Amino acid sequence: MKILFLVERNLYYKFYGPIIEGFLKRGCEIHLLHRYDQTTLNYKNQKMFYYPFLSQVPQFSKKIDFVSIFRTNEEISKYIEKFNIGYVFSLSSRGQYKIKKTVTKWCTIQHGVDSFKENNFDSDFFFVYSKKWIREDIFKHENDVKIVEVGMYYCEDFSRAKVVRKYNLDENKKYIFFVPLPVNSYDAYTFIRGRIKRFFMNYFLKKTELALLSELKTQLKPHGYEIIIKSRFKRFLSKDYFKHAHVFYDDSFYPSSLNELLGISETVMVNFMPGAISTEAAFYRKNFIFINYPRFNKEMLSHANSYIKNIFFSREMEEISYNYKKMQKIIDAVLNKNFSDSSCYRKTYIQPTDINGVDTIVNTLLFS
């Protein structure tokens, strides 16, 4: 069986890695096709650091001989025909690539809420964490799409000792995983390109975040706690953050640096507007301390669609979050372990049944 994976960004290997290994173990022929689009390399593009250079193909258990590039959707079609590909894997449906249906089957895998934003979802298979994510009143798809539950198959278990050694941490410490706000720097470029309101809000948020981190370090260090911050390349943190925490970026996607660091943390501290990190933390049975920055969250929530609101926000914000000004309450929440439990969310939206997601994906195609 010949299987093609479309790699739009290097971070796609976070989702593809376990599936690729699953097919390699069954003797399947794997093809990797990286998008080489020069516009992504523009310094103004925040995603330039996720450019899928061929040199960033992870080291798998078996050597993959078929690694190439594409620049246009037409080149994908030609590659499929040339190598007689049986299945194509992507984080987007066939409709996004404007590729016509053929005997080659298209497999789309869920990556958070973004998978449900397509207007023309067309796929033969759609592998989702849970069918609870499917909102028929919002998510429009072709009737012949086969939807298969696979849980969060890409969240693997890691040895704490190995992760601590890899990132030069202390195995005897307790770690808080702190998620920085998704805001850019407040430099001249941001000021010129963005609105004045956004520029000053970013300034306010960064100042507030650093004050909170400073207080956390001061009061929690005597209790054996240290802070881990995992940021993304599209938000580089200033040297001030390094004074209060161990700062990391995406050192690797397979294995995932994010998942490794989540796995060794006691709890996750995140602003109330959740994202992929919240979902993955819930998979690892992590509890949360939600920080409410009212001005920021009000703006962000106004842009959140019905999917985000209905899936993440089961209760009112004030009931489960702490205002950033109430620093002592946040400290007490850590020391008293007054966390928001993620077990119900996990059972409903992440892994409703005890399944091996990779085996489910592989067997679905091998025996379809």
N, C-alpha and C positions, 0 to 999 in steps of 0.2 A: 504494500500500500504506500502511495506517495502522498505526503502531506506537506502543504506549504503554509508558512507563517509569515504574515505581513508585519514588518517591524517599522512603524512610523517614528518611534522614539526609543532610545535605549531602555527607558523604564518599562517598556512592554515586556521585557524578559522577566520581570517580577511575576507577571501573569502566565507567561508562556513556559517558563523554565520547568515546573513540575510536569506539565502536559508533555513537553518534548521528551523528558526523561521516561515518562510512561510509555510513549510510543517507541522509543529507542529500545526499551526492554522487550518489546514485542516484535522487534526486528523490522520496524517500518522505516521507510526512507524519508528523511526529513530534509526540507528545503527552507532556507531563510532568505527572505527578500527585503532588503533595507531601502527605505525611501531616501534618496539623495536629492534634496531640494535646496538649492543655494539660498533661497529667500529665508529659510529658517536660520541660517548662519549670521544673519544681520544682527549687529550688536544691540539694536533696539528691540529685538525679539527676545522676550524672557525665556522662551523655550530653547534657545540656542544651545544651552548646556546639556540638553537631552538629545542632541543630534545623534542619530544611530550610526556612528562610524563602524565600519566592518571590524575594526580592531577591538570593539567592545562586545563581541559575541562571547558569552560565558563559556567556561570550560565544562563540557558535559561529559558523561561517563563514556561516551563513544564519539569519535571524530565525525563531524558533519561535513561532508564533501561538497554539498550544494549550497553555497552562500554567494549571493549576488545583490545587485541593486536595481531599483526602478525609479524613474522620474515622473512617469505619467501613468494614468490608469490603463491606458492602451497597452503599455508594456507589461502590466500584470496579466492581461488577457493573453498576450502572446506567449508569456512564460508558461502559463497554465496549459496552453495548447501544445507548446514545444515539448514539455516534459510529461505530458499526460497526467496532470495532477488530479488526484481523486478528491481531496478535501482541502479547503482553504480556511485557515484560522485568522480572525481579526478581532479587534475590539470594536469595530464598526461593522454595520451590516453591508450587504452587497449593494444596497441602495445608495449608500454614501459614495461608493466608487463608480456608480453608474455602469455597472457591469451586468450584462444580460445573463439570464439563467441558462445554464448548460447542464451537461451530465455531471459536472464537477459540483460537489456539495459545499455550501458555505456555512461555516460555523462561527457564530458570534459569542464571545464570552463577556459576561457582565463585569464592569469595572465601576462599581458604585452607582450613583444616581445618573451619571452622564450617559449611561447606556439607554436611558429612556427619553432622551431629548431629541432623538431623530424624528424627522417628519415623514420619512419614507423607509421604514424599517422592513427590510426584505432579506430573510435568511432561511436556510433549511433547518438549522439547529440554533437554539438560543440557550446557552448554559448559564443558569442564574443561581444565586445563592439560595434563594427561596422564592416560591411562586407568590408569596405574600407581597413581593415587590411589584407584581404585575397589576397595574391599575387600568382596567379595560376602558374606563371613561376618559383616560388621559393618553395612555400608551397605545397608539394605533399601529397594528402590524398585519401582515398578510395572514390569511386564515391557515395556510399550510405550514406555518412555522412550528416546529416541534420544540416545545419548551421543556427543559430538563433541569431538575434541581441537583446541584452539585456541592452546595455549601461553599465556604471560603477555602477551597482546595489549596490555594497558594500560600496559606498561612501555615507554615510548618513549625514543628517544635524544635527548639535549639537547646543545647547544653549550656546552662548558666556559666559553668566554669570556662568553657571555650569562648563564649561571648565576652565575658569579663576580661579574659586574657587578650583577646583580639583587640579590644578597644582600650586596653590599659586602664581598667577600672579596678575597684576594690571589692572583692567578693564578700567582704564583711559589712559593706555599707548597704543601706536601703536607698533605693533610687526613686525619685519622682520624675516622671516623663512629662516635661513642660512643652506644650505646643505653642510656638510664637504666633502672634497675630499675622494673618495673611496680608500684610501691608508692605509697600515698597519703601525705600529710603526717602528721606525728605531733602534730597540734594537739588542742585539747580536744574538738572535735567527733568526731574519730577515736577518741579515748579513750573517750568516752561511748557512742558507737554501736558500736564494735568491742570485741573482747576485749582484756584487759590484755596477753596474750601478743603479739597482733598489734601493739599500740601500741609496745611496747618493741622488737619486731623491726624495725619501720619506722624507729625511732630509730637502731638499730644499723646498718641497711643504708644509711641516708642518710649517717651519719657515715663509714662505710667507703668509700662511693662518692666522697665529696668528698676523702677522703685519697688515694685512687687517682688522681683527676683532678689534684690538686695535684702529685703526683709525676710524672705523665705530662707535664704542662706544663713543669715544671722541667727534666727530663732530655731531653725531645724537642725543645724549642724551639731549642736550639743546632744541631740537625740539620735545621732547616727545616720542622718539623712544627707544625701547630696542630690543635685539636680542634673538631669540630662535634657539637653535641648537638641532636637533633630529638626533642622530647617531644610529648606529646599534651595536649589541653586538660583531660583528666580527671586529669592530674598536672602541676600548675603547679610549676615549680622555684623554689626560693628564690634570692635575690640572690647567695648564695655560689657557685652554679654559674656565674654570669656572670664570676666572677673567673678561671675556668680555661678557658673555652670560649666559642665562638660558639653561643648558644642560639637555637633556632628552634622554632616550633610549625607548625601546618598553615595556612600563609598562603593556600594555594589547593589545590584538589583536582583541578582540570583547567585547566592542567597541575598535576601533583602535586608539591608542595614536597618531599615525602619522596624521590621518585624523582629529582628534580633534584639534591638534595644527595648522594644515594647515588652518582649518576653521576660526580661530581667527586672522590669520596673514594678514597684508595688502599686502605684496608682498613676492615673493620667490626669494632668491638669490642663484644661483646654478652654478656650473662649466658648461661649454658648452656641455660636454658629458652628455646627459640626461638619466634618467632611470624612474623607476616606480613613483618616487616622482613627477617628472615633469608632468606625465600624470594625477596623482591624483590632483595635484595643479590646473591643467587646468580645471578639473571637477568642482572644487570649484570657478571657474572664477577668479583665481588668475593670476596676471601678473608677468612677470619675469624680473630679471636683470641677464643676463648671464655673467659669469666671464671667460675670456679666459686665461688659462695657456698654452701658445703655446707648450712648450716641452711635457707637460703631454697630452694635447688634441691630438697632432700629433700622439703620440704612441697609445692612446686609439682609435682614429678614424681609424687607420690602421687595428684594429681588429674588427671594427664594420662591420656587414654584411649589405647587401643591404636593409634589412628591416629597420634598424635603420636610415641609411642615407636618404632613401626616405621618411620615415614617419616624422621624426623630423626636418630635415634640409631643409626647404623650401627656405632658402636664404643662402648666403655665411656667414661664421662665422664672418668675419670682419664687416658685416653690422649690426648684431644684438647683438654683444657682446662687453664687455669692457676688455681691457688688464689689468691684475692684477696690473701692475705698475702705471696705471693711476688712482690712488686712489681718487683724487679730482673729477674726472669725474664720478666715481661710487657714491660718496657722492652726487654730484649734480643731478645725475639720480634719487636718492631716494627723495631728497627734491623737485625736479621739476616734480616728478612722470613720468619720461621719461622711461616707462616700455615697454617691449615687450608684445603685446596683444596676449592672448591665445584663443580668441573667435572663430576664424576660425578653428584652430586645434581642438577645443572642438566639434564644430558642425560636423566636418568631421570624426574624429577618435574616439570620446568618446561617444557622445550621439546624433546621427543624427536625432532622432525622440523623441518626448515627450512620453516616455513609462515608465511603472513601471517594471523594470527588474526582480524583484523577482516574481511578479505576472505572468510575461511572462514565466519564467522558470517553475513555479509550474503548470500553466495551460497547458503548452506544454506537460508535462508528464501526468497529470491527464486526459487529453482529447485526448491523442494520441492513 
